């Protein structure tokens, strides 16, 4: 994928228009408001619960498709791809774009994310000339394919993932093409929601068009279009200035997906190299492993967006538009890798797979470059879907329970990670209200709570994750699917910090029908009365946990974030219970000093213990999951207890590099 470039607009435009500083600021902020107004329109008119929970983003692009402005609460993975979708429309309909037209596209092989994210794009004309493009991108709850919700982990190509929409015209010179919209919608399991959401997005782009018209009427077309370029130039100047203040150099790391189901067990590498030279940053993902036989691959647009989002996270005060992309270049490498799978490889699970690994790898590199903003690995985005027939109604309609959770962010410089927070995939994403889910689907939520001990131990603890469980009530012909990862490549710490805990779904836990379904599966048959639960991981820890202030560990115990057992095993802090009902505990200072001294000596050998002996101790109940992933670096099939030798070897190597190598000496 060639580096993205956009024309600069230094000084007067070709038609002589100039901007004074006040007009520039007014218009720059007007563009942000315009995009936010699009979002408000979608929230008030969408039909699906998924989009209502803010799984959508909007943007204003210029006549060449370059992003002028994003909104204030958009999804990170979306924003870095929206200009690519706009350019795809311009390319496919060159010479045939008219006033009143609206287009739709979801093609991940043309720069999109996955098939569920459908962009509706309206070209905007002033005085008969194309001046801008308004775009509303939303996650449609079902796009067809082999399983409800269109998340089929077993898919190896896109033909089982749902409807692929290249750029198509859905409004022709102001006339809605109901036949085209209907053709797409009726190849899904929720045509009513799809049609409703599509019209909500169409109207959102109309809101943007009307606002552009208002600005043109007030300031003139030449001034507004000059401002479109000027805001990109402004962002480029800010970005280059910040980069120029950083040291030149090359940094490299890798993060991992759990496995390629078509091969022997073993982690799959996403390799990232970051180079700073002068006032430019270059990312290189070309060393990543080949595409896998599952849907966790990403396309080029998602890989580009992940690299951009990692940089933007550490430069939070700079607005994001195509000016940013001039100073931050991304080489996603050749097609055929896990980060640039190419057609027809499956990519629907990209946001839980390769995308967040790119972001996390970027966070690790930026934490070395800017330690004052250091951030350990954050929990992995996950989706649990249950779909089938709703027997509460006589007509047995299709239902889709489409759920994602908050989780823990990594420990930060001088601070613990944030508890129960939206994923780095998009911090604007809202947790869906349980009451709304229960009204719309035959799924009853039974538990939704913070998990003690889920935050990765560190001098600065990772934020805690969440446990959510439920019961299926009046369901028929239903299946469950789960899009996640990090059941094996567990959310990690840095600078001596420790990992969190593995993801994975349990069905009917504690009964004679108990099954561990794992961190990635699809099409599992479920029935009335089945109970399920799964955790979201916490964030990884930052810094040596034996350096954490015992008083802070005590507060964690009082708050329910850390148990007495793990306070001692993870932090070497011995806490005595005085009155649990009154939350009265105290640190045994003498015992803590002794335990910490012992652990500093013993822990250097933990990662050298025989993995099979460790696994046996786990199966005998002597060790728990957290002991394995934090102390011994041993990864099992968490359902069967079977040792995964190659994965364990890889995981131990990573744990040594990120954690053990930076522990304080005895």
VEXFIVO-506533 format. One line per 8 residues: their letters; for each residue x, y, z of C-alpha. Coordinates in nm, 4 decimals. Example, Ala and Ser with C-alpha at 12.3 -4.5 7.8 and 13.67 -1.06 7.14 Angstrom:
as) 1.2300:-0.4500:0.7800; 1.3670:-0.1060:0.7140
REM end
This chain:
xxxxxxxx) 0.0000:0.0000:0.0000; 0.1563:0.3257:-0.1103; 0.1936:0.6027:0.1464; -0.1083:0.8305:0.1584; -0.0393:1.1776:0.0248; -0.2617:1.4808:-0.0098; -0.1994:1.8124:-0.1819; -0.0811:2.0973:0.0361
xxxxxxxx) -0.2600:2.4283:0.0579; 0.0048:2.6693:0.1772; -0.0866:3.0314:0.1148; -0.3655:3.1421:-0.1187; -0.5659:2.8841:-0.3128; -0.5533:2.8618:-0.6907; -0.8521:3.0958:-0.7149; -0.6953:3.3525:-0.4840
xxxxxxxx) -0.8941:3.2881:-0.1647; -0.7086:3.3482:0.1632; -0.7956:3.2897:0.5276; -0.7385:3.5216:0.8198; -0.6649:3.3477:1.1545; -1.0097:3.4131:1.2998; -1.1968:3.2760:0.9990; -0.9683:2.9738:0.9946
xxxxxxxx) -1.0438:2.8916:1.3599; -1.4173:2.9437:1.3123; -1.4299:2.7170:1.0089; -1.2003:2.4535:1.1619; -1.4283:2.4188:1.4610; -1.7362:2.4364:1.2397; -1.6130:2.1265:1.0582; -1.5884:1.9373:1.3898
xxxxxxxx) -1.9394:2.0496:1.4825; -2.0667:1.9446:1.1414; -1.9390:1.5890:1.1898; -2.0776:1.5722:1.5436; -2.4175:1.6827:1.4121; -2.4069:1.3876:1.1737; -2.3515:1.1612:1.4732; -2.6457:1.3103:1.6610
xxxxxxxx) -2.8684:1.2513:1.3590; -2.7678:0.8836:1.3490; -2.8252:0.8357:1.7232; -3.1779:0.9746:1.6956; -3.2860:0.7829:1.3854; -3.0971:0.4505:1.3765; -3.2894:0.1253:1.4040; -3.0344:-0.1231:1.5417
xxxxxxxx) -2.9164:-0.1428:1.9009; -2.5576:-0.1878:1.7820; -2.5431:0.1522:1.6137; -2.7357:0.3097:1.9018; -2.4467:0.1945:2.1247; -2.2222:0.4152:1.9059; -2.0577:0.1587:1.6797; -2.0391:0.4184:1.4040
xxxxxxxx) -1.8221:0.7076:1.2885; -1.8564:1.0063:1.0586; -1.6216:1.2253:0.8590; -1.6077:1.5192:0.6220; -1.3778:1.4678:0.3225; -1.2652:1.7044:0.0490; -1.3295:1.6637:-0.3229; -1.0325:1.4277:-0.3517
xxxxxxxx) -1.1535:1.2060:-0.0672; -0.9005:1.3292:0.1906; -1.0310:1.3506:0.5450; -1.0918:1.7084:0.6564; -1.2289:1.6347:1.0006; -1.3496:1.3499:1.2186; -1.5976:1.3781:1.5040; -1.5239:1.4003:1.8748
xxxxxxxx) -1.6426:1.0478:1.9647; -1.5595:0.8334:1.6628; -1.4212:0.4781:1.6522; -1.0430:0.4684:1.5994; -1.0381:0.1807:1.3527; -1.3061:0.3472:1.1378; -1.1491:0.6888:1.1143; -0.8227:0.5745:0.9599
xxxxxxxx) -1.0083:0.4077:0.6718; -1.2777:0.6600:0.5799; -1.0641:0.8538:0.3312; -0.9832:0.5278:0.1533; -1.3515:0.4486:0.1053; -1.4186:0.7980:-0.0275; -1.1344:0.7578:-0.2762; -1.2786:0.4227:-0.3870
xxxxxxxx) -1.6070:0.5930:-0.4766; -1.4248:0.8646:-0.6684; -1.2254:0.6041:-0.8561; -1.5172:0.3809:-0.9521; -1.7548:0.6619:-1.0473; -1.5104:0.9077:-1.2047; -1.7053:1.1346:-1.4390; -2.0399:1.0012:-1.3155
xxxxxxxx) -2.0928:1.1684:-0.9777; -2.3927:1.3999:-0.9695; -2.5680:1.6342:-0.7310; -2.8086:1.4373:-0.5149; -2.6164:1.1089:-0.5453; -2.5353:0.8931:-0.2447; -2.3078:0.5876:-0.2473; -2.2454:0.2901:-0.0181
xxxxxxxx) -1.9355:0.0739:0.0282; -1.8070:-0.1828:0.2791; -1.5273:-0.3471:0.0815; -1.2311:-0.4359:0.3094; -1.0169:-0.5006:0.0028; -1.0612:-0.1380:-0.1029; -0.9513:0.0120:0.2300; -1.2549:-0.0657:0.4485
xxxxxxxx) -1.2562:-0.2470:0.7823; -1.4880:-0.5492:0.7636; -1.8146:-0.6257:0.5870; -2.0321:-0.5134:0.8786; -1.8983:-0.1555:0.8611; -2.0948:0.0060:0.5808; -2.0155:0.3623:0.4756; -2.2765:0.5877:0.3202
xxxxxxxx) -2.1075:0.8673:0.1235; -2.2685:1.1817:-0.0181; -2.0818:1.4068:-0.2630; -2.1523:1.7751:-0.1905; -2.1638:2.0324:-0.4686; -2.1406:2.4110:-0.4585; -2.2026:2.6177:-0.7726; -2.2125:2.2960:-0.9719
xxxxxxxx) -1.8665:2.1835:-0.8532; -1.7847:1.8896:-0.6264; -1.6368:2.0447:-0.3118; -1.6720:1.7823:-0.0369; -1.7925:1.4355:0.0611; -1.9866:1.3546:0.3770; -1.9503:1.0035:0.5134; -2.1446:0.8108:0.7782
xxxxxxxx) -2.0015:0.4680:0.8594; -2.2021:0.2256:1.0744; -2.1757:-0.1338:1.1897; -2.4731:-0.3241:1.0511; -2.5671:-0.6053:1.2910; -2.5849:-0.8732:1.0233; -2.4485:-0.8917:0.6697; -2.5594:-1.2434:0.5884
xxxxxxxx) -2.3026:-1.5188:0.5695; -2.2981:-1.8535:0.7435; -2.3809:-1.7508:1.1037; -2.6038:-1.4869:1.2667; -2.4093:-1.1657:1.3120; -2.1746:-1.2632:1.0254; -1.8813:-1.3545:1.2526; -1.7731:-1.7004:1.1372
xxxxxxxx) -1.4358:-1.7905:1.2873; -1.4110:-2.0918:1.0568; -1.4328:-1.8806:0.7414; -1.1173:-1.8952:0.5344; -1.2437:-1.6653:0.2593; -1.4927:-1.3830:0.2442; -1.7694:-1.5806:0.0738; -1.8902:-1.7085:0.4099
xxxxxxxx) -1.8706:-1.3707:0.5810; -2.1585:-1.1826:0.4223; -2.2355:-0.9349:0.1476; -1.9395:-0.7546:-0.0044; -2.0421:-0.4087:-0.1262; -1.8085:-0.2386:-0.3721; -1.8910:0.1285:-0.4260; -2.2581:0.1358:-0.5385
xxxxxxxx) -2.5068:0.4165:-0.5954; -2.8011:0.4022:-0.3540; -2.9452:0.7480:-0.4268; -2.9474:0.8652:-0.7890; -2.9790:1.2433:-0.8337; -3.2018:1.2650:-0.5255; -3.4079:0.9495:-0.5960; -3.3566:0.6672:-0.3460
xxxxxxxx) -3.2822:0.3375:-0.5169; -3.4969:0.1155:-0.2960; -3.4240:-0.1822:-0.5206; -3.0497:-0.1592:-0.4595; -3.0861:-0.1057:-0.0839; -3.3390:-0.3892:-0.0703; -3.1071:-0.6241:-0.2582; -2.8424:-0.5787:0.0104
xxxxxxxx) -3.0812:-0.5768:0.3064; -3.2705:-0.8911:0.2066; -2.9475:-1.0885:0.1984; -2.9185:-1.0303:0.5745; -3.1096:-1.1677:0.8738; -3.2386:-0.8270:0.9814; -3.3557:-0.6447:0.6675; -3.5742:-0.4017:0.8605
xxxxxxxx) -3.2857:-0.2820:1.0769; -3.0516:-0.2658:0.7802; -3.2890:-0.0523:0.5741; -3.3589:0.1717:0.8746; -2.9918:0.2217:0.9548; -2.9107:0.2882:0.5915; -3.1680:0.5691:0.5764; -3.0401:0.7085:0.9085
xxxxxxxx) -2.6932:0.7295:0.7560; -2.8279:0.8841:0.4361; -3.0011:1.1543:0.6380; -2.6885:1.2136:0.8449; -2.4967:1.2945:0.5274; -2.7798:1.5283:0.4299; -2.7281:1.7136:0.7595; -2.3624:1.7585:0.6649
xxxxxxxx) -2.4571:1.8799:0.3194; -2.6920:2.1413:0.4603; -2.4226:2.2651:0.6981; -2.1701:2.2950:0.4143; -2.4313:2.4916:0.2186; -2.4752:2.7242:0.5186; -2.1005:2.7838:0.5451; -2.0725:2.8438:0.1705
xxxxxxxx) -2.3595:3.0946:0.1840; -2.1905:3.2803:0.4690; -1.8229:3.2691:0.3663; -1.8268:3.1820:-0.0021; -1.7279:2.8608:-0.1763; -1.3646:2.9649:-0.2296; -1.3093:3.0438:0.1382; -1.4646:2.7183:0.2562
xxxxxxxx) -1.2692:2.4992:0.0148; -0.9501:2.6843:0.1036; -1.0245:2.6037:0.4679; -1.0653:2.2360:0.3767; -0.7033:2.2317:0.2670; -0.5814:2.4649:0.5388; -0.6990:2.2432:0.8242; -0.5061:1.9516:0.6745
xxxxxxxx) -0.1970:2.1685:0.6430; -0.2436:2.2812:1.0029; -0.2520:1.9207:1.1287; 0.0511:1.8320:0.9190; 0.2509:2.1226:1.0651; 0.1549:2.0281:1.4220; 0.2414:1.6643:1.3647; 0.5762:1.7341:1.2015
xxxxxxxx) 0.6723:1.9754:1.4771; 0.5993:1.7155:1.7439; 0.7872:1.4434:1.5588; 1.0866:1.6709:1.4987; 1.1187:1.7144:1.8761; 1.1617:1.3366:1.9182; 1.4939:1.1562:1.8744; 1.5695:0.9874:1.5449
xxxxxxxx) 1.5957:0.6107:1.5581; 1.4485:0.2712:1.4851; 1.2344:0.0698:1.7272; 1.0976:-0.2811:1.6721; 0.8664:-0.5220:1.8534; 0.6012:-0.7823:1.7914; 0.2649:-0.8855:1.9288; 0.0760:-1.2067:1.8618
xxxxxxxx) -0.2517:-1.3696:1.7748; -0.3292:-1.6937:1.9559; -0.2999:-1.9371:1.6664; -0.3558:-2.0268:1.3048; -0.6259:-2.2995:1.3223; -0.4959:-2.4488:0.9979; -0.1529:-2.5222:1.1472; 0.0068:-2.6700:1.4567
xxxxxxxx) -0.0410:-2.4766:1.7788; 0.1763:-2.1679:1.8114; 0.1452:-1.7899:1.8277; 0.1155:-1.5808:1.5092; 0.3423:-1.2742:1.4942; 0.2482:-0.9189:1.4010; 0.5830:-0.7418:1.3629; 0.6101:-0.3641:1.3750
xxxxxxxx) 0.9118:-0.1440:1.3037; 0.8912:0.2285:1.3687; 1.1477:0.4699:1.2233; 1.1755:0.8381:1.3071; 1.3821:1.0493:1.0735; 1.3587:1.4252:1.1014; 0.9929:1.5237:1.1057; 0.8475:1.1979:0.9709
xxxxxxxx) 0.7521:0.8624:1.1197; 0.7531:0.5461:0.9097; 0.5834:0.2249:1.0195; 0.6743:-0.1061:0.8584; 0.4580:-0.4183:0.9055; 0.6121:-0.6176:0.6224; 0.7755:-0.8731:0.8544; 0.4454:-1.0082:0.9882
xxxxxxxx) 0.3500:-1.3757:0.9564; 0.1416:-1.5103:0.6660; -0.2374:-1.4792:0.6648; -0.4108:-1.7381:0.8807; -0.6984:-1.9734:0.8015; -0.9444:-1.7770:1.0110; -1.1154:-1.4405:0.9991; -0.8767:-1.2562:1.2337
xxxxxxxx) -0.6641:-1.1269:0.9446; -0.6818:-0.7604:0.8508; -0.6918:-0.5805:0.5208; -0.4580:-0.2992:0.4252; -0.6922:-0.0246:0.5448; -0.7246:-0.1733:0.8920; -0.3466:-0.2194:0.9198; -0.2953:0.1434:0.8161
xxxxxxxx) -0.5555:0.2553:1.0695; -0.3981:0.0524:1.3527; -0.0570:0.2100:1.3013; -0.2083:0.5580:1.2801; -0.4176:0.5011:1.5935; -0.1132:0.3935:1.7947; 0.0647:0.7176:1.7051; -0.2447:0.9288:1.7640
xxxxxxxx) -0.2881:0.7798:2.1134; 0.0493:0.9263:2.2133; -0.0193:1.2573:2.0365; -0.3730:1.3088:2.1714; -0.3910:1.6866:2.1357; -0.3410:1.6857:1.7584; -0.6613:1.6634:1.5502; -0.6782:1.3746:1.3052
xxxxxxxx) -0.7224:1.4263:0.9329; -0.5278:1.3477:0.6169; -0.2634:1.6029:0.7137; -0.1573:1.3585:0.9868; -0.1036:1.0889:0.7236; 0.1505:1.3044:0.5368; 0.3854:1.2935:0.8354; 0.3096:0.9380:0.9505
xxxxxxxx) 0.3682:0.6844:0.6718; 0.2645:0.3203:0.6862; 0.4005:0.0306:0.4823; 0.1626:-0.2609:0.5406; 0.3800:-0.4931:0.3345; 0.2854:-0.7310:0.0546; -0.0521:-0.9009:0.0306; -0.0800:-1.2400:0.1911
xxxxxxxx) 0.0202:-1.1545:0.5488; -0.1923:-1.1515:0.8620; -0.1966:-0.7686:0.8480; -0.2590:-0.7366:0.4738; -0.4423:-1.0541:0.3852; -0.5767:-0.9476:0.0481; -0.8690:-1.0917:-0.1450; -1.0306:-1.3361:-0.0819
xxxxxxxx) -0.8913:-1.4103:0.2658; -1.1387:-1.3807:0.5526; -1.1060:-1.0546:0.7496; -1.4303:-0.9987:0.9442; -1.2618:-1.0540:1.2829; -0.9828:-0.8088:1.2040; -1.0569:-0.5702:1.4898; -1.0153:-0.8455:1.7512
xxxxxxxx) -0.7225:-0.9951:1.5636; -0.4488:-0.8154:1.3754; -0.5750:-0.4593:1.4326; -0.5436:-0.4475:1.8106; -0.2077:-0.6277:1.7937; -0.0781:-0.3478:1.5700; -0.2043:-0.0896:1.8187; -0.0585:-0.2722:2.1191
xxxxxxxx) 0.2772:-0.3163:1.9491; 0.2738:0.0545:1.8704; 0.1946:0.1357:2.2323; 0.4992:-0.0643:2.3443; 0.7288:0.1255:2.1069; 0.5850:0.4642:2.1973; 0.6205:0.3764:2.5676; 0.9952:0.3418:2.5096
xxxxxxxx) 1.0054:0.6658:2.3147; 0.7841:0.8639:2.5550; 0.8108:0.6890:2.8950; 0.6183:0.9724:3.0566; 0.3126:0.8461:2.8635; 0.3919:0.4713:2.8943; 0.0971:0.2357:2.8583; 0.1012:-0.1430:2.8975
xxxxxxxx) -0.1120:-0.3733:2.6851; -0.4890:-0.3255:2.7093; -0.7615:-0.5906:2.6974; -0.8670:-0.7280:2.3617; -1.1887:-0.6227:2.1900; -1.4392:-0.9089:2.1974; -1.7858:-0.9787:2.0575; -2.0252:-1.2504:2.1760
xxxxxxxx) -2.3171:-1.3203:1.9450; -2.6226:-1.5389:1.9936; -2.8650:-1.5661:1.7041; -3.1661:-1.7725:1.6109; -3.5429:-1.7622:1.6471; -3.7206:-1.5677:1.9216; -3.9911:-1.7970:2.0594; -4.1449:-1.5185:2.2687
xxxxxxxx) -4.3347:-1.4142:1.9561; -4.5735:-1.6231:1.7527; -4.4006:-1.5428:1.4229; -4.0625:-1.6644:1.5587; -3.8569:-1.3782:1.4110; -3.4775:-1.3870:1.3844; -3.3020:-1.2282:1.6778; -2.9381:-1.1329:1.7314
xxxxxxxx) -2.7924:-1.0714:2.0748; -2.4759:-0.8852:1.9872; -2.2656:-0.7982:2.2887; -1.9260:-0.6520:2.3707; -1.7730:-0.5703:2.7078; -1.5595:-0.3091:2.8697; -1.2264:-0.4234:3.0118; -0.9029:-0.3073:3.1696
xxxxxxxx) -0.6423:-0.0783:3.0156; -0.2734:-0.1198:3.0836; -0.0880:0.0337:3.3735; 0.0369:0.3848:3.2989; 0.3346:0.5957:3.3972; 0.2638:0.6979:3.7552; -0.0935:0.5602:3.7474; -0.2878:0.2377:3.7502
xxxxxxxx) -0.4755:0.1365:3.4375; -0.8383:0.2285:3.3934; -1.0952:-0.0248:3.5086; -1.3859:-0.1415:3.2911; -1.3182:0.0937:2.9996; -1.4107:0.0762:2.6321; -1.1548:-0.1014:2.4110; -0.8741:0.0842:2.2355
xxxxxxxx) -1.0550:-0.0116:1.9143; -1.2826:0.2820:1.9886; -1.3181:0.4548:2.3246; -1.6432:0.6144:2.2098; -1.8054:0.2716:2.2043; -2.0722:0.2384:2.4735; -2.1602:-0.0765:2.6679; -2.5113:-0.1786:2.5684
xxxxxxxx) -2.7800:-0.1365:2.8386; -2.8801:-0.4757:2.9754; -3.2454:-0.3761:2.9967; -3.2544:-0.2925:2.6280; -3.0898:-0.6209:2.5351; -3.3397:-0.8183:2.7411; -3.6337:-0.6374:2.5848; -3.5130:-0.7041:2.2310
xxxxxxxx) -3.3777:-1.0588:2.2656; -3.4502:-1.3772:2.4682; -3.1231:-1.3515:2.6615; -3.1268:-1.2679:3.0324; -2.8125:-1.1187:3.1902; -2.7360:-1.2824:3.5233; -2.4029:-1.1253:3.6211; -2.2007:-0.8212:3.5147
xxxxxxxx) -1.9215:-0.7351:3.7563; -1.5567:-0.6367:3.7919; -1.3234:-0.9371:3.8264; -1.0864:-0.9291:4.1251; -0.7213:-0.9982:4.0366; -0.7815:-0.9382:3.6638; -0.5586:-0.6307:3.6475; -0.2030:-0.7304:3.5526
xxxxxxxx) 0.0253:-0.6922:3.8561; 0.2816:-0.4137:3.8398; 0.4196:-0.1175:4.0251; 0.1239:0.0404:3.8502; -0.1531:-0.2167:3.8263; -0.3438:-0.2825:3.5067; -0.7100:-0.1860:3.5112; -0.9571:-0.4581:3.6045
xxxxxxxx) -1.1666:-0.6491:3.3560; -1.5285:-0.7558:3.3756; -1.7223:-1.0814:3.3992; -2.0556:-1.1080:3.2197; -2.2915:-1.4031:3.2145; -2.6403:-1.4810:3.1031; -2.9115:-1.7385:3.0425; -3.0909:-1.8173:2.7190
xxxxxxxx) -3.4669:-1.8135:2.7662; -3.7128:-1.8520:2.4769; -3.4707:-1.9433:2.1985; -3.5113:-2.1821:1.9083; -3.2643:-2.3026:1.6436; -2.9985:-2.0806:1.7944; -2.6195:-2.0682:1.7765; -2.3447:-1.8827:1.9618
xxxxxxxx) -2.0288:-1.7284:1.8148; -1.7380:-1.5471:1.9758; -1.4897:-1.3136:1.8117; -1.1930:-1.2531:2.0386; -0.8304:-1.3485:2.0951; -0.5704:-1.3485:2.3750; -0.6740:-1.6809:2.5192; -0.3053:-1.7709:2.4743
xxxxxxxx) -0.1207:-1.4498:2.3846; -0.2444:-1.3114:2.7160; -0.2650:-0.9340:2.7672; 0.0899:-0.8462:2.8722; 0.2736:-0.6049:3.0969; 0.5845:-0.3988:3.0292; 0.8824:-0.2775:3.2276; 0.8583:-0.5763:3.4626
xxxxxxxx) 0.4782:-0.5755:3.4823; 0.2820:-0.8993:3.4601; -0.0001:-1.0253:3.2377; -0.3727:-1.0228:3.3058; -0.5790:-1.3372:3.2408; -0.6950:-1.5330:2.9343; -1.0152:-1.4626:2.7452; -1.2624:-1.7436:2.6808
xxxxxxxx) -1.6291:-1.8452:2.7058; -1.7721:-2.1135:2.9350; -2.1068:-2.2795:2.8721; -2.3045:-2.4242:3.1643; -2.0094:-2.3890:3.3970; -2.0317:-2.5879:3.7192; -2.2783:-2.8407:3.5779; -2.2416:-3.1842:3.4208
xxxxxxxx) -2.2826:-3.0101:3.0828; -1.9870:-2.7750:3.1351; -1.7924:-2.6855:2.8198; -1.5050:-2.4467:2.7607; -1.5644:-2.2987:2.4152; -1.2469:-2.0903:2.3928; -1.1620:-1.7398:2.2778; -1.2714:-1.7838:1.9168
xxxxxxxx) -1.5523:-2.0031:1.7859; -1.8703:-1.9872:1.5805; -2.1931:-2.1721:1.5143; -2.2095:-2.3559:1.8501; -2.5644:-2.4861:1.8955; -2.7339:-2.3572:2.2121; -3.0789:-2.4103:2.3590; -3.3256:-2.2812:2.6141
xxxxxxxx) -3.1787:-2.2830:2.9645; -2.8137:-2.2765:2.8621; -2.5971:-2.0501:3.0787; -2.2810:-1.8788:2.9649; -2.0133:-1.6512:3.1041; -1.6898:-1.4953:2.9885; -1.4337:-1.2455:3.1202; -1.2789:-0.9453:2.9588
xxxxxxxx) -0.9157:-0.9274:3.0566; -0.7679:-0.6515:3.2619; -0.4752:-0.4468:3.1401; -0.1136:-0.5512:3.1764; 0.0929:-0.4179:3.4647; 0.3638:-0.1522:3.4354; 0.6808:-0.1931:3.6417; 0.7935:-0.4561:3.8905
xxxxxxxx) 0.4975:-0.5565:4.1137; 0.7321:-0.6073:4.4095; 0.7934:-0.2323:4.3980; 0.4255:-0.1468:4.4419; 0.3567:0.0427:4.7621; 0.2011:-0.2042:5.0109; -0.0468:0.0672:5.1069; -0.1733:0.0691:4.7471
xxxxxxxx) -0.2087:-0.3092:4.7500; -0.4050:-0.2752:5.0748; -0.6402:-0.0266:4.9090; -0.6856:-0.2671:4.6178; -0.7867:-0.5411:4.8626; -1.0306:-0.3085:5.0386; -1.1800:-0.2049:4.7044; -1.2165:-0.5647:4.5879
xxxxxxxx) -0.9701:-0.5310:4.3010; -0.7168:-0.7765:4.4495; -0.7771:-1.0805:4.6711; -0.5747:-1.1697:4.9783; -0.4215:-1.4688:4.7977; -0.3011:-1.2752:4.4953; -0.1870:-0.9794:4.7027; 0.0739:-1.2161:4.8423
xxxxxxxx) 0.1460:-1.4229:4.5289; 0.1609:-1.1333:4.2815; 0.2839:-0.8442:4.4969; 0.4505:-1.0172:4.7911; 0.2244:-0.8193:5.0251; 0.0733:-1.0058:5.3204; -0.2614:-0.8536:5.4146; -0.4471:-0.9659:5.7288
xxxxxxxx) -0.8248:-0.9616:5.7475; -0.9676:-0.7847:6.0523; -1.3364:-0.7551:5.9580; -1.4287:-0.8227:5.5954; -1.7833:-0.6900:5.6349; -1.6421:-0.3567:5.7470; -1.3627:-0.3729:5.4858; -1.1037:-0.3665:5.7605
xxxxxxxx) -0.7662:-0.5105:5.6656; -0.4052:-0.4360:5.7534; -0.0623:-0.5014:5.6032; 0.1688:-0.7314:5.7952; 0.4860:-0.5333:5.7291; 0.7290:-0.7902:5.8692; 0.5740:-1.0799:5.6749; 0.5644:-0.8662:5.3604
xxxxxxxx) 0.9345:-0.7885:5.3840; 1.0118:-1.1592:5.4250; 0.7856:-1.2751:5.1383; 0.9194:-1.0131:4.9004; 1.2775:-1.1092:4.9760; 1.1936:-1.4747:4.9090; 1.0130:-1.3981:4.5835; 1.3011:-1.1877:4.4501
xxxxxxxx) 1.5207:-1.4961:4.4786; 1.2696:-1.7615:4.3721; 1.1097:-1.5892:4.0752; 1.4238:-1.5985:3.8609; 1.3655:-1.9756:3.8296; 0.9886:-1.9733:3.7728; 1.0190:-1.9521:3.3943; 1.2667:-2.2432:3.3851
xxxxxxxx) 1.0454:-2.5011:3.5553; 0.9426:-2.7966:3.3416; 0.6181:-2.6966:3.1652; 0.4641:-3.0428:3.1893; 0.5253:-3.0544:3.5651; 0.3632:-2.7103:3.5960; 0.0662:-2.8325:3.3912; 0.0307:-3.1372:3.6172
xxxxxxxx) 0.0267:-2.9158:3.9259; -0.2464:-2.7099:3.7588; -0.4551:-3.0172:3.6827; -0.4106:-3.1316:4.0433; -0.5422:-2.7976:4.1702; -0.2128:-2.6863:4.3224; -0.1796:-2.3920:4.0788; -0.4400:-2.1730:3.9129
xxxxxxxx) -0.4571:-2.0024:3.5737; -0.2986:-1.6829:3.7041; -0.0047:-1.8751:3.8479; 0.0554:-2.0292:3.5062; 0.0386:-1.7133:3.2935; 0.2146:-1.4830:3.5439; 0.4698:-1.6942:3.7295; 0.5511:-1.9891:3.5083
xxxxxxxx) 0.4707:-1.8702:3.1582; 0.2825:-2.1910:3.0761; -0.0086:-2.1935:2.8307; -0.2617:-2.4752:2.8177; -0.5805:-2.5543:2.6389; -0.7800:-2.4069:2.9251; -1.0672:-2.6504:2.8733; -0.8773:-2.9794:2.8602
xxxxxxxx) -0.5666:-2.8805:3.0548; -0.3431:-3.0044:2.7723; -0.0018:-2.8377:2.7531; 0.0702:-2.6334:2.4395; 0.4499:-2.6743:2.4119; 0.5304:-2.4414:2.1220; 0.2961:-2.1681:2.2450; 0.4481:-2.1992:2.5928
xxxxxxxx) 0.8003:-2.1628:2.4532; 0.7032:-1.8482:2.2614; 0.5066:-1.7048:2.5528; 0.7937:-1.7592:2.7955; 1.0316:-1.5782:2.5629; 0.7994:-1.2786:2.5540; 0.7472:-1.2855:2.9307; 1.1217:-1.2899:2.9866
xxxxxxxx) 1.1712:-0.9886:2.7601; 0.8857:-0.7717:2.8831; 0.8767:-0.8731:3.2496; 1.1503:-1.0908:3.4008; 1.4394:-0.9054:3.2373; 1.3303:-0.5879:3.4135; 1.2595:-0.7223:3.7609; 1.4708:-0.5812:4.0406
xx) 1.7604:-0.8028:4.1426; 1.7497:-1.0018:4.4705
REM end
